[in-house]
Amino acid sequence: MYRHLDIDRILETAARLQRRIVERFPESNLGKVAAELVAVGEQARARCDRVRRPHRLLRAAVGLAIVALVAAVGGVVWLALRLATGPLGATEFLQGLDAAVNEILLAAAGVYFLVSLERRHKRRDVLRALHELRSIAHVIDAHQLTKDPESLLSPHRSATASSPERRLGQFELARYLDYCSELLSIIAKLAALHAQSDDDPVVLGAVNDVESLTGDLSNKIWQKVTILDTMVVRGQ
């Protein structure tokens, strides 16, 4: 039970985090971002279930198409070989054999295309979801972009006419940055869920990209948290 991510626990954590953000910062848009992430997580639950289940209707259609394709190619090959082995010369035989080989190769390519259709359909669905998670991660980063702990050291001297309004104290700023980091962590876990249910190499690469992105953004946040911790130690 500890070798796989539990979507229910992840969604429970995401919902609780959303409530914590709203309770602490009721006027902040970060709570709305968290609510959007919870909704995306619910969609991820249904999507992972779809990826794990076989698409029976699509498989049946692909099976019928493969049977029809093989039968058609078999008929063409049989006819070509029959004509080639008739009262014709070596040139006609080689031409008929070449046509038969080409038909077999085209049929093999068609079969491969049809067999991989289900995987490509699921891959497209998962990649679209991972792109959405990547976008939310950038939105979270945009929310913490102006949360500068160094402005607390000298708020009046560092401010300019175009500086953003800074209403958060030291404690509130630390909590805000913590919430952003936790949201990024949940995004990484939701991305990993898709890799858990799909071993497609393209999907695995996209999941790794999302995890790398959230890790890099979290490192930026924790640099700010470190500055705040240093301020606390110095008693500022």
N, C-alpha and C positions, 0 to 999 in steps of 0.2 A: 504493500500500500504506500510505501515511501519511495517508490521508483518512478512514479508518474505524477504529473501535476494534476491537481483536482480543480476543475473548473468551478465547482460550487464554492470551494474555499476562496478562490481568487475573486470571484464576484462578491462574495460576502465581505472580503477585505476592501474591495473597491467601493462598495456601497457604504461601509462604515467610514471610510476615508472621506467620501463625499459629504456625509453628515458632519464629520468633524470640521471640514473646511467651511461649510455653511454656518455652523455654530460659532466658529472663531471669527470668520470674515463674512458676515451676512451680505455685505454690499459688494463683495469682490466677484469678478467674473470667473475666477479660478474654480469656484463651486460649480458653475455651469459647465466648465470643461470637464470636471470630474463626473458630473451627471452624464455628459455625452460619452465618456469613457465607459461608464457602467452600461449604457445602452449598446455600445459597440461590443462589450463583453458578452452580453446576452445574445447578440447575433453570432458571436464566435462560438458559443455553445452549440447552436443549431448547425452552424457551418461545419464544425468538427464532426458532429454526428453524421452529416451528409457525406463527408469525405471518407469516413470509416465504412459506411454502408455501400454495397455495390449498387450501381445504377442499373436496375434490372431491365427497365424499358429500353434504355440505350444499348445495353448489352444484347438484348434480343434483336433489336434493329440491326446492330452491327453483325450479329451472327447470321441473320438472313441475308444481309448484303454480301458477306463473305462467301456464303454458299452459292449465291447467284453469280458472283464474280468468278469463283473457281469453276463453276459449271460452264460458264460462257467461255472462259479461257481454255478449259479442257476440250470443249467442242471445237474451238478454233485450232488448237494444237493437233487434235486428232485429224481434222480435215486437212491441215497443212501436211502432216506426215503421210497421210493416205495418198494425197496427190503427189508428194515427193517420191514415194516408193512405187508409183505407177510406171507406166511405159514412158518414163522420162529419162534424160541423161543425168550425169553427175552434177552439172551446173544447176539444173532445176531442183535436184535433191538438196544441194547445199543452200539454195535460196529458201526452200521450204523449211529446212532445219533452222536457218537463221531467223526466219519469221517466228517459228515456234519458240525459240529461246527468248526472243524479244518479248513475246506475249507472256512467257513465264516470269520474266524479270518485272514487267509492268504489273503483273498480278501480285507478285511478292511485295512490291512497293505499295500497291493498293491495300493489301491485307495489313501491312504494317501501319499504314495511315489509319485504317479503321480500328485496329486493335488499340492504338494509342489515343483514340478519340476521347475515351472516358477520362484518362489521366490528364490530357490537355484541358479538358473542360473543367476538371476539379482544380488544376493548377491555376487557371485563369481566375477562378473564384477566390482562391486563397491569396494570390498575388494582389488582387484588388483590395482584399481586407488588410494585408500587410502595408499596402500603400496608405490606407486610411490611418492605420496606427502610426505610421511614420509622420503623417501630417499632424496628428494630435500631439506627437512628441515635440514638433517644432512650435506648435501653438503654446505648449507649456513653457518652452524655452523663451518664447517671446514675452510671456507674462512675468518671468523672473528677470528679464533683461535689465530693467531699470531699478531693480532692487539692489542698490549698491551699499554695502555695509560701511565703506569708507566715508560716505557722506555723514554718518553719525559722529565721526571724529570732529569735523568742523562744518556743520550744516550751513552756516551763513557764509563762510568764506568760499566754499566749493560751489554754491548755487549761482546760477546765471538766470537771465531772463527767460531762457528757453528750457531750463532744467525741469524735469518732471516733478510733480508734487509728491513729496515724501512724507507720508503721514504715519508710517510704521515706526514704532520704537524698537529697541534692541531685541526684546523678547518676541514681539510680534513678527519682526523680520526673520528671526531664526525659525519660528514656527512656519511662516510662509514658505521659506526655502526648503524646510523639511517636507512639507506637503508636496512641493513640486518634485522633489527627489523620489518620494513614495509613488507619485503618479507615474513617473518614468519607469520605476521598477515594475509596476503593474503592467505597463505597456509591454515591457520585455517579456513578462510571463505570458501574456496573451499571445504574443508572437511565438513563443516557444511551444505553446499548445498546438499550433498549426503544424509545427515540425514533428510533434509527438504523434499526430494522426496521419502524417503524410511523409514518406521517405523520398519524395521527388527531389533530385539534386538541385533543381532550380529553386524550389521552395526553401530548401535548407539554406541555400545561399542568401535568399532574401531575408530569411529569419535572422541569420547571422548579421546581416547589414543593420536590421532594426536593433538588435541587441548591442552592436557596436555604437550605433547612434545614441541610444539611451544611456549607455555607459559613459560616453564622452560628455554628453550634456550633464549627467549627474556629477561628473568630476568638476565641471565648471561651477556647479552649485556648491559643492563641498569646499571648494576654494573660498567661497564667500563665507560659508559656515565656519571655516577655520579662522578667518579674520574676526568673525564675531566672537568665537571662543577666546581668541587672544585678547580682545577688548575686555571680556569678562574677567580674565585672569589679571589684567592690568587695573581693573576696577573702574573702567571708563563707562 
